[in-house]
Amino acid sequence: MLPVALVAVVAVLWWLCSSWREAVSGRIAAVLPGVRAPLLLIAHPDDECMFFAPTILGLVQGQRPLSVLCCCTGNYYNQGETRKKELFRSCAALGIAPSNVTLIDHSDLPDSPTVKWDERLLSSLILNHIQEKNIDLVITFDEGGVSGHSNHISLYHAVRSLHSSGKLPEGCAVLVLESVSIFRKYISVLDLPLSWLCGQDVLFISSGRQYRQAKEAMLHHQSQLLWFRHIYLFFSRYMIINSLHFLQDKKAEKNS
């Protein structure tokens, strides 16, 4: 009886999803009305589709010319050259032109789950890119990094430093992807009610077609498709749902 009930719940949630997505689209239009040049800031090739696909597809659908800045080649297993090519193919599958994808290959920014990247170096590289591309919205990981990866968390601290010091261009906002509990992370569409009810500034919910598009993008990362990542594609809520928060000044956070 339990599997039947679970299937019924999932079916109902997918049926409700269309109306939720309409409401979400209206909320996004209200919250991000003047965004002209958003930037997705990621650490490794495959972050874009494993964690940010709903955000990317939502922005692309809204006719916003999204750029991607990837801060290393993902060379942990000496696959950097292969992963560079995979990133461009994945982004193309998500609707991002190759000219809008930039990949940093710096010896002081190694792909490693235990290495914290140098904040000053990283901040400088990110700021130069923001200024060069006239970016007015940066989207990246929060302080939990979704998976706890040190490189993901380094991006948050670098952008946090730029934001807190007032170095970002005037009008440039920052959105960070919410890290949820391990339980919520792997209940896929069942997390929809919690994501809808919990406080967040921006919420992206993918349609069935967009979910298939995200999976197609991940299939371009053949070097990373170990058995457990196939399970991730099926169960992770990040393939369907992205809840994000605007980065605030620490004083504002204390007063809120």
C-alpha positions as CSV (number, residue, x, y, z in Angstrom):
1,M,0.0,0.0,0.0
2,L,2.9,2.4,0.8
3,P,4.3,2.5,-2.7
4,V,0.9,3.0,-4.2
5,A,0.2,5.9,-1.8
6,L,3.6,7.4,-2.6
7,V,3.0,7.3,-6.3
8,A,-0.4,9.0,-5.7
9,V,1.2,11.7,-3.7
10,V,3.9,12.3,-6.4
11,A,1.2,12.4,-9.1
12,V,-0.9,15.0,-7.2
13,L,2.2,17.2,-6.6
14,W,3.1,17.1,-10.3
15,W,-0.5,18.1,-11.0
16,L,-0.3,21.0,-8.6
17,C,3.1,21.9,-9.9
18,S,1.7,23.7,-13.0
19,S,-0.3,26.2,-10.9
20,W,2.6,26.7,-8.5
21,R,4.9,27.4,-11.4
22,E,2.5,30.1,-12.7
23,A,2.5,31.7,-9.3
24,V,6.2,31.4,-9.0
25,S,6.7,33.0,-12.5
26,G,4.7,36.0,-11.3
27,R,6.7,36.3,-8.2
28,I,10.0,36.1,-10.1
29,A,8.8,38.8,-12.5
30,A,8.0,41.0,-9.5
31,V,11.3,40.3,-7.6
32,L,13.7,40.5,-10.6
33,P,12.0,43.1,-12.8
34,G,15.0,44.9,-14.1
35,V,17.7,42.2,-14.3
36,R,19.5,42.6,-17.6
37,A,22.7,40.6,-17.2
38,P,22.6,37.8,-14.6
39,L,25.7,35.7,-13.8
40,L,25.8,32.1,-12.6
41,L,29.0,31.6,-10.5
42,I,30.0,28.0,-10.1
43,A,33.1,26.1,-8.9
44,H,33.2,23.1,-11.3
45,P,31.9,21.8,-14.6
46,D,28.6,20.0,-13.8
47,D,27.6,22.4,-10.9
48,E,25.4,24.2,-13.5
49,C,23.1,21.3,-14.1
50,M,23.4,19.3,-10.9
51,F,22.5,22.2,-8.7
52,F,21.3,25.3,-10.7
53,A,19.3,23.8,-13.6
54,P,15.9,25.1,-12.5
55,T,17.3,28.6,-12.0
56,I,19.1,28.6,-15.4
57,L,16.0,27.3,-17.3
58,G,13.8,29.8,-15.5
59,L,16.0,32.7,-16.4
60,V,16.5,31.5,-20.0
61,Q,12.7,31.1,-20.4
62,G,12.3,34.7,-19.1
63,Q,14.6,35.9,-21.9
64,R,17.4,36.9,-19.6
65,P,20.9,36.5,-21.2
66,L,22.5,34.4,-18.5
67,S,26.3,34.2,-18.3
68,V,28.3,31.4,-16.5
69,L,31.6,31.8,-14.8
70,C,33.2,28.5,-13.8
71,C,36.2,28.9,-11.4
72,C,38.1,25.7,-12.1
73,T,38.4,23.0,-14.7
74,G,37.5,20.1,-12.4
75,N,40.9,18.5,-12.7
76,Y,40.8,16.5,-9.5
77,Y,41.1,13.2,-11.4
78,N,43.2,14.8,-14.2
79,Q,40.1,15.1,-16.4
80,G,40.3,18.9,-16.8
81,E,40.5,19.1,-20.6
82,T,37.6,16.7,-20.9
83,R,35.4,18.5,-18.4
84,K,36.0,21.9,-20.1
85,K,34.3,20.5,-23.3
86,E,31.6,18.9,-21.3
87,L,30.7,22.2,-19.6
88,F,30.2,23.9,-22.9
89,R,28.0,21.1,-24.2
90,S,26.0,21.0,-21.1
91,C,25.4,24.8,-21.1
92,A,24.4,24.6,-24.7
93,A,21.8,22.0,-23.8
94,L,20.5,24.4,-21.1
95,G,20.2,27.3,-23.7
96,I,23.4,29.2,-22.8
97,A,25.6,30.3,-25.8
98,P,29.3,29.3,-25.7
99,S,30.2,33.0,-25.8
100,N,28.5,33.5,-22.5
101,V,30.5,30.7,-20.8
102,T,33.9,31.5,-19.1
103,L,36.1,29.0,-17.4
104,I,39.0,29.9,-15.2
105,D,42.1,27.7,-15.1
106,H,44.3,28.9,-12.3
107,S,46.9,26.8,-10.4
108,D,45.9,28.5,-7.1
109,L,42.2,27.4,-7.5
110,P,42.5,23.6,-7.5
111,D,39.6,21.3,-7.7
112,S,39.6,19.8,-4.2
113,P,36.8,19.1,-1.7
114,T,39.3,20.0,1.1
115,V,40.9,23.1,-0.2
116,K,39.6,26.6,0.6
117,W,40.4,28.9,-2.3
118,D,42.3,32.2,-1.6
119,E,39.5,34.7,-1.0
120,R,41.5,37.8,-2.2
121,L,42.5,36.1,-5.5
122,L,39.0,34.7,-6.1
123,S,37.3,38.0,-5.3
124,S,39.5,39.8,-7.7
125,L,38.8,37.4,-10.5
126,I,35.1,37.5,-9.9
127,L,34.9,41.3,-9.6
128,N,36.9,41.7,-12.9
129,H,34.4,39.5,-14.7
130,I,31.4,41.3,-13.2
131,Q,32.7,44.6,-14.3
132,E,33.7,43.4,-17.8
133,K,30.3,41.9,-18.4
134,N,28.3,44.6,-16.7
135,I,26.6,42.0,-14.4
136,D,23.7,43.2,-12.3
137,L,22.8,39.9,-10.5
138,V,25.2,37.2,-9.2
139,I,23.8,33.7,-8.4
140,T,26.0,31.3,-6.5
141,F,26.1,28.9,-3.5
142,D,25.2,29.8,0.1
143,E,27.6,29.2,3.0
144,G,26.6,25.5,3.1
145,G,27.6,25.0,-0.5
146,V,24.7,22.5,-1.0
147,S,27.0,19.6,-0.7
148,G,29.5,21.1,1.8
149,H,32.2,21.2,-0.9
150,S,35.0,23.6,0.2
151,N,35.2,25.1,-3.3
152,H,31.5,25.9,-3.4
153,I,31.8,27.5,0.0
154,S,34.8,29.5,-1.1
155,L,32.6,31.1,-3.8
156,Y,30.1,32.2,-1.2
157,H,32.8,33.8,1.0
158,A,34.4,35.6,-1.9
159,V,31.1,37.1,-3.1
160,R,30.1,37.8,0.5
161,S,33.4,39.8,0.9
162,L,32.7,41.8,-2.3
163,H,29.1,42.5,-1.2
164,S,30.0,43.5,2.4
165,S,32.9,45.8,1.3
166,G,30.7,47.6,-1.2
167,K,33.0,46.6,-4.1
168,L,30.2,45.3,-6.3
169,P,28.9,47.7,-8.9
170,E,26.0,49.8,-7.8
171,G,22.7,47.9,-8.3
172,C,24.4,44.5,-8.5
173,A,22.5,42.0,-6.3
174,V,23.5,38.6,-5.1
175,L,21.3,35.5,-4.9
176,V,22.5,32.4,-3.0
177,L,21.1,28.9,-3.5
178,E,19.6,27.5,-0.3
179,S,21.3,24.4,1.2
180,V,18.7,22.1,2.6
181,S,18.9,19.1,4.9
182,I,20.0,15.7,3.6
183,F,16.4,14.5,4.0
184,R,14.9,17.3,1.9
185,K,17.8,17.1,-0.6
186,Y,16.8,13.6,-1.8
187,I,13.0,13.6,-1.8
188,S,12.7,15.1,-5.3
189,V,9.3,16.5,-6.1
190,L,8.0,15.6,-2.6
191,D,9.9,18.7,-1.3
192,L,7.6,21.0,-3.3
193,P,5.2,21.8,-0.4
194,L,8.1,22.6,2.0
195,S,9.9,24.7,-0.7
196,W,6.7,26.6,-1.3
197,L,5.9,27.3,2.3
198,C,9.4,28.0,3.7
199,G,10.7,31.5,3.4
200,Q,12.7,32.3,0.3
201,D,13.1,35.3,-1.9
202,V,13.1,33.5,-5.3
203,L,11.8,30.1,-6.1
204,F,12.3,28.2,-9.4
205,I,10.2,25.1,-10.1
206,S,11.0,23.1,-13.3
207,S,8.3,21.6,-15.5
208,G,8.5,18.0,-16.7
209,R,10.1,19.2,-20.0
210,Q,12.7,21.3,-18.1
211,Y,13.5,18.4,-15.8
212,R,14.2,16.3,-18.9
213,Q,16.3,19.1,-20.3
214,A,18.4,19.3,-17.1
215,K,19.0,15.5,-17.3
216,E,20.0,15.8,-20.9
217,A,22.5,18.5,-19.9
218,M,24.0,16.3,-17.2
219,L,24.4,13.4,-19.7
220,H,27.0,15.6,-21.5
221,H,29.1,15.2,-18.4
222,Q,30.0,11.6,-19.2
223,S,33.2,11.7,-17.2
224,Q,31.2,12.3,-14.1
225,L,28.3,9.9,-14.6
226,L,29.2,7.3,-12.0
227,W,26.4,5.0,-10.8
228,F,25.5,7.2,-7.8
229,R,25.0,10.3,-10.0
230,H,22.3,8.5,-11.9
231,I,20.5,8.0,-8.6
232,Y,21.1,11.8,-7.9
233,L,19.4,12.7,-11.1
234,F,16.3,10.8,-10.1
235,F,16.0,11.8,-6.4
236,S,17.6,15.2,-6.0
237,R,15.2,18.1,-5.4
238,Y,17.9,20.4,-7.0
239,M,17.0,18.9,-10.4
240,I,13.5,20.3,-10.0
241,I,13.5,23.0,-7.3
242,N,15.8,25.9,-6.5
243,S,15.0,28.2,-3.5
244,L,17.3,31.2,-3.3
245,H,17.8,34.2,-0.9
246,F,19.2,37.6,-1.5
247,L,22.5,38.3,0.2
248,Q,22.0,41.0,2.8
249,D,24.4,43.2,4.7
250,K,25.2,41.7,8.1
251,K,23.6,44.7,9.9
252,A,20.4,44.2,7.9
253,E,20.5,40.5,8.8
254,K,20.7,41.2,12.5
255,N,17.8,43.7,12.3
256,S,15.6,41.4,10.3
